[in-house]
């Protein structure tokens, strides 16, 4: 019954002008800071999300968020913090993520000529359609691991950019370095929880 209600809410939100995404799976303690009233509340499955809403996962927690137009899915693992951004137009939703810290996976649908922008304190990644895993730490920097597709990563300190292909990981540091190499098991450490199956929204 709960799954049916979430799917029904999903289709109702497609016609809403202000909503850009929906929470589709929550585990543990996950908080939402609304962009509209700045109140901090627990995030529950089925909760619609607005442009610039902030989401935070606590220890041993997990959240899966889906954009309404193309069903791109963002999964947040424990101790993660991001702002979900979406600007509506007749062509769909222009999407961005501003990640403060944490472990995030993203399964991004092809963006029909647009780019999905992912920003951290250290880096910016431009995505047109791909699946990737991100680790972001303001002190140590970021890693972007490509599971499928192609992205371009730019180090915000130096402006250096590099393309990252499937099976590669980019490491971008606050000191300005940017390197791309073959993905290792260490790069994927801690992402096991992201394999949690997301219910189909058809």
C-alpha positions in Angstrom: 0.0 0.0 0.0 2.8 2.4 0.9 4.5 1.8 -2.5 1.2 2.5 -4.3 0.8 5.8 -2.5 4.3 6.9 -3.3 3.8 6.1 -7.0 0.5 8.0 -7.0 2.1 11.0 -5.3 4.9 10.8 -7.9 2.5 11.3 -10.8 0.6 14.1 -9.0 3.9 15.9 -8.5 4.7 15.9 -12.2 2.2 18.7 -12.7 3.5 20.7 -9.7 5.5 23.8 -10.6 7.7 23.9 -7.5 8.5 20.3 -6.8 11.6 18.8 -8.5 12.2 15.5 -6.7 10.8 12.9 -4.3 12.2 10.8 -1.5 11.7 7.2 -2.5 13.6 5.3 0.2 14.8 6.2 3.7 16.6 4.2 6.3 17.7 5.4 9.8 17.9 9.1 10.6 17.6 11.4 7.6 16.9 15.2 8.0 15.5 17.7 5.6 16.1 21.5 5.8 13.4 23.1 3.7 14.6 25.9 1.3 11.2 27.6 1.9 11.0 27.9 5.7 14.5 26.6 6.8 12.9 24.2 9.3 14.7 21.0 10.0 12.4 17.9 9.9 12.8 14.2 9.5 12.7 13.1 5.9 10.1 10.4 5.1 9.5 8.3 2.0 7.1 10.0 -0.4 8.1 13.5 0.7 8.2 15.9 -2.2 11.4 18.1 -2.5 11.8 21.6 -3.7 14.7 23.4 -5.4 17.6 24.0 -2.9 16.2 21.7 -0.2 19.1 20.3 2.0 19.3 16.7 3.0 21.5 15.1 5.7 22.0 11.5 6.6 23.1 10.5 10.1 25.3 7.5 11.1 24.0 4.1 9.7 21.4 6.0 7.6 20.5 6.0 3.9 18.4 8.1 1.5 17.3 7.6 -2.1 16.0 10.7 -4.0 14.5 10.7 -7.5 14.1 13.6 -9.8 10.5 13.8 -11.2 11.1 14.4 -14.9 13.5 11.6 -15.9 13.8 9.5 -12.8 17.5 10.2 -12.2 18.2 8.7 -8.8 20.6 10.0 -6.1 21.5 7.7 -3.2 23.1 9.2 0.0 25.0 6.9 2.3 25.7 7.5 6.0 27.1 10.9 7.2 26.4 12.8 4.0 25.1 16.3 3.3 23.9 17.8 0.0 21.6 20.4 -1.5 19.3 19.1 -4.3 18.8 21.7 -7.0 16.3 21.7 -9.9 15.1 24.5 -12.1 11.9 23.7 -14.1 11.4 24.7 -17.7 9.2 23.4 -20.6 12.1 21.1 -21.5 12.3 19.5 -18.1 14.4 20.1 -15.0 17.9 21.5 -15.0 19.6 19.5 -12.3 22.5 20.1 -9.9 23.8 18.7 -6.6 25.8 20.7 -4.2 27.6 18.2 -2.0 29.1 19.4 1.3 30.5 16.0 2.3 29.8 12.2 2.3 29.3 9.3 0.0 26.9 9.6 -2.9 25.9 7.5 -5.9 24.1 8.9 -8.8 22.3 7.1 -11.7 21.8 10.0 -14.1 19.5 9.6 -17.1 20.7 11.2 -20.4 20.1 14.9 -20.1 19.0 15.7 -23.7 21.8 18.1 -24.5 22.0 19.5 -20.9 24.5 18.7 -18.3 23.8 17.5 -14.7 26.2 19.5 -12.5 27.7 18.1 -9.4 29.7 20.5 -7.2 31.7 19.9 -4.0 34.0 22.3 -2.0 36.9 21.1 -4.2 35.5 20.1 -7.6 32.8 20.3 -10.2 31.7 17.4 -12.4 29.7 17.8 -15.6 27.5 14.8 -16.3 25.3 14.1 -19.4 24.1 10.6 -18.4 26.0 8.1 -16.3 26.3 6.1 -13.2 29.0 7.1 -10.7 30.0 6.9 -7.0 31.3 10.1 -5.2 33.3 10.4 -2.0 33.7 14.0 -0.9 35.7 15.3 2.1 36.5 19.1 2.4 39.8 18.3 4.0 41.1 15.5 1.7 39.2 16.2 -1.5 37.0 14.1 -3.8 36.9 10.9 -5.8 34.6 10.3 -8.7 34.3 6.7 -9.8 32.7 6.0 -13.1 30.5 2.8 -13.2 29.1 3.7 -16.6 29.2 6.6 -19.1 31.6 9.6 -19.2 32.0 12.8 -17.1 34.3 15.8 -17.0 35.8 16.7 -13.6 37.3 20.2 -12.9 39.4 21.0 -9.9 38.0 24.3 -8.6 41.3 25.5 -7.2 43.3 25.3 -10.4 40.6 25.0 -13.1 42.2 21.9 -14.5 39.8 19.5 -16.2 40.0 15.8 -17.1 37.6 13.4 -18.7 36.7 10.2 -16.7 35.5 7.1 -18.4 33.9 3.9 -17.3 36.3 1.9 -15.0 38.2 5.0 -14.0 38.4 7.1 -10.9 39.3 10.8 -10.7 40.9 12.1 -7.5 40.7 15.9 -7.0 42.4 17.5 -3.9 42.1 20.9 -2.1 45.8 21.4 -3.0 44.8 21.6 -6.6 45.9 18.2 -8.0 43.7 16.2 -10.3 44.5 12.6 -11.4 42.6 9.9 -13.2 43.4 6.2 -12.9 41.9 2.8 -13.1 39.3 2.1 -10.5 40.4 -0.1 -7.6 38.5 -2.0 -4.9 39.6 0.6 -2.4 37.8 3.3 -4.5 34.5 1.4 -4.0 35.0 0.7 -0.3 32.0 1.8 1.7 29.5 1.8 -1.2 28.0 -1.6 -0.5 24.9 0.0 1.0 24.2 1.8 -2.3 23.3 -1.6 -3.8 20.0 -1.5 -1.9 17.3 -2.1 -4.5 15.0 0.9 -5.2 11.3 0.0 -5.9 10.3 0.5 -9.5 8.3 3.7 -10.0 6.3 2.5 -13.0 
